[in-house]
Amino acid sequence: MKITIIQTGEVPPTLRQDFGPYPAMFERMFAKAGHDFVFETVPVMAGAGLPDPAALDGIVITGSAAGVYEDHAWLEPLRAFIRGAYGASTPMLGICFGHQIMADALGGDVRKSEKGWGLGRHVYGVRERPAFMGGAPDLLAVACSHQDQVIVPPAEAQVILASEFTPNAGLAYRNGAALSFQPHPEFEDDYTLALAELRRGKAPDAVVDAAVASVSRPSDSGAVARYIGTFFEKAA
């Protein structure tokens, strides 16, 4: 199965040499989870044209520093691409900004949250268990880094992960071929730590300190990666 990674952002410049680009993080995530996918990357934020979503095997939409409410030339074509993928039932995953732009394109409401920065490893309650998440525990701990949130999910979406801070943290869509998460299962612990420290001076010190401390707790990112891989295999 070929996964087309729609790259919507870059790793911050000061971290890029040590941690590489976002697409490589997803490739490592799937490999560690035991899924033998092949990949291509479309850097839409750099002006790359979007392919026909109906002709693709599977889609991943990455995180980004952009907001869905900002004025970027590539946002409207991306919304049309998402709606086309949804209509064609092409398996599609959105992470962080990808989660937000999918919700925005499909009728939800996304805004900068008045709750402020979500950083470090957050714990989410499992609200529903689609078939690809069979046997999931009641709680999943996954790294996050965001200010924006899905405030109101699209009518087509079912909330599958939630917390008090992020009530709409995971969405599974009713066509059975679209899935999105606010947190980042592709982040390794060292990147989560480096990114939290990079926010110091932007996020309150107490939030950064709590984020750094949170990484000492166990992560469920590997389990979430396996669920995602199973989602792609079942939806294909």
N, C-alpha and C positions, 0 to 999 in steps of 0.2 A: 504494500500500500504506500502511495506517495502522499506525504503531507506537505501542502503548500503553506509556508509560513508568511503571513502578511505582516511585514515588519513596519511598525508605526512609530518607533522611537529608537533611541540609542542608549547604551550604557553611558552614564556620565563620563565626560572626558578624563577626569582624574582617576577613574577606576577602570577604564577600558583596557589598558595595557595588562593589568593583572587578571581581569575577569572576562575579557573578550566580548563579543557581540551577543545580543539577546538570542538570535536563532541557535547559536551553539549551545546555549543553556537548555533549550528545549530538546535538542538532539541528544544531549547527555541524559536528560531526564527520562526520555523514552527508552534509551539504551539500558539504563540502570533498572528500569521497571520491566525489562525483558521483552520489549516490543521492537520487532525488527522492521521498522519503517525506513523508507528513503525520503529525502527532503529536497525541496527547492525553496528559495527565498525570494519574495517580491518586496523590495524596499519602497513601499508606497509613499512614505514621507519624503523620499528623495526624488520623487517624480516618476517612479516606475509605473507603467500601465498595469491595470488589473486584468487578469484573465477571465474567461467565461467561467463563472462559478459552477455551472452545471456540468462542465467537462472535467472537474477536479475530483480526486478521490477523497480528500479531506483537507480541512482548512484550520490553521491556528492563527488567531489575531493577537499580537503581542501587546505588552504594556508600552506606555509612552508618557512623556512629560506633558503632552498636549491634553486639553480638555475638550469634550465634545461640543461645548458652547463657544469655542474659539473659532477664529476665522482663518482656516487653512484650506487651500485649494483642493487638497486631497480628501477632505472629509465627506463632501457630498458624493463623489464617486464611490467612496468606501461604503457609505450608507446604501447606495444602490446595489453594490456588490453583495452586501449582507442580505438585503431583501431578496436578491436573485438566488443566493445560496439557500436561503430558507425556503423559498418557493420550490426549488429543485430538490429539496431534502438532501443536499450535500452535507455530510458530517462536518460540523463547524464548532470550534472551541474558541472562546474569548477569555483572556486573562487580564485582570486589572483594567487598563484602558479598553482592551478588547471586550471585556465584560460590559463596560459602560457603553461603548459605541454600539454593541449589539442591542442592548436594551433601548438605547436612543433611537436606533434605526427601526426597531420593531414596535415602537409606540410607548415606551416607558419615559420616565422623567429622571434625568441625571443632573446633579448639581454639586458644587463645592459644599461639603457638609459643614454645618456650624459646629460639629463635634471636633473638628480639627484633624490633626495628623493621626493616622493609624500606622504604627511602625513596629517592627519586630515580629515575634511569633504570637499570633492571636489564636484563641481557642473558639471554635465554632460548634454550635449544636447541629446535629444531623436531623433535619425536619422531615425529610422524605428519603426513601431509598429506591430510586429507579433500578431496573434490573442490573445495570452495570455496577451498581454500588451494593450489591447483595452482601450481607454480612458486615457492613460498615458499623463501627462502634457509635455510641451516642455522641461522642465529642471527637473533633479532629483539630489538631494544632498545626497551623501553616503560617509561613512568613507573609507579611504584607508591607506595603509602602504606598500610602495614598492619602489624599485629602477629599477627592471627589467620591461620590457614592451614587448608586442607583437608589433613588428616593422612592419611586413608584415603579414596580416591575411592569413589563408589558402584559396585557391580558393573556397572551399565549404562554406565559412563563409560570412555572411552579417553583416556589422557594424550596431549595433542598439543604442549604447551609445558612445559618443565621447566628448572630450574636447581638448583645445589647448595643454594642458600638456600631455594628454593621448588620442591620436586620435583613438585608437582601444580598448576602455574601455569595450565594451559589444559586444559579437558576438553571433548570432543565425545561426545555421548551416542548410544547405539545406535539410538534411534528416528529419527535423522537430522534432528531438529527442535529439539534443545537443545544449547546451546553456552555455555561460560563461561570467563572469564579473571580471574585474580587482579590483574594490572596494569590500568592505566587508559589505553586509547588515546584517550579523550576529553579528557584533560588537555593543555592547551597548556603550553609551557615556562615561561611566567611564573607560571602557577598552580602548577606542580610546584615551582618555586623558593620561592614564597611559602609553600606548605604545608610544605616541608621546614624552612624557618626557623621556622615556627610550632611545630614539634615540639622546638625547642631548649629544653632544660630538662626534657623528658620522655624524649627519645632521647639517647643519649650524643653529645657534641659531635663526636666522630670520625665517627659515623654521619651526622650532619647535614652535616658538612664534605664527606664523600665524596659525599653526595647532591647538594649544590650543585655540586661539581666535575663530576659525571656529566652534567649537563645540557648541557655544552659538546660532548658527543659526539653524533653523528647519531642521530635518532630514527626508528624504523620504525612509529610510530603510524599514519601515513597508510596504509601498506600493510595493517596490521591492520584499520583501519576499512574498507578496500575488501574484505578477506576477509569481514568481518562483513556488509557490505551484500550481497555475493554469496550468503552463507549464507541471509539472509532471502529473497532472490529465488528461490533454488533450493528452499528448504524450503516456500515458500508454496503 
